[in-house]
Each structure stands twice: as C-alpha cells, then as structure tokens.
Amino acid sequence: MARTNQAAAAVQYAPRSLTVSRHFPKTLTAIRRHCVSCMGGNAREVAKCPCTDCHLWPFRFAMSPRKAIRKGLLPCPVGNGH
C-alpha cells in the first residue's frame, strides 16, 4: 500500500517540473530582450557587454550558459574547453 502512495506522489510532482522547463525558454528570451535594451537596442553589442558582474550576463545569448560555452560564445570557467 505504501508503494502505491509513493508512486502516486511521484506522478503528482511530474507536471510541476514540466511546467518549469516549459517556461525556461521564455525566461531566456526575456533576458535577451533586456540585454538588447540595455545595450541601446543593438543586438550585436550584447556579445561585447562589459557588465560581467551582472547576474544576467551568462544568459545574454538567450541560451543556457552550458550551451553557450559549447558554442564558444562564453569562456569555459574551468579553462579546459569542456
């Protein structure tokens, strides 16, 4: 009986995690719009943004920082290129 309740509880939490992942691209797009606005409306200047202490700086390319590192848009924090 306890296993059935645990399985039911796991199914209840699944939609919440899916909802969060569905909104993540919209959040990245909003961050990108903010960065373009901050750089005077010039999308090319976003790549040259000097505000590295900004909390949104790693997300300015409208993708996750890990994907940006793989594409070569951000430097790898470890320094070995992986």
WOFEN-V467878 format. One record per helix or strand of 3 or more residues. SS is the DSSP state (~ for helix, > for strand). FROM is the first residue (numbers start at 1). TO is the last residue. If there is no record, write none. Layout:
SS_FROM_TO ; SS_FROM_TO
//
This chain:
~_2_38 ; ~_43_46 ; ~_57_59 ; ~_65_70
//
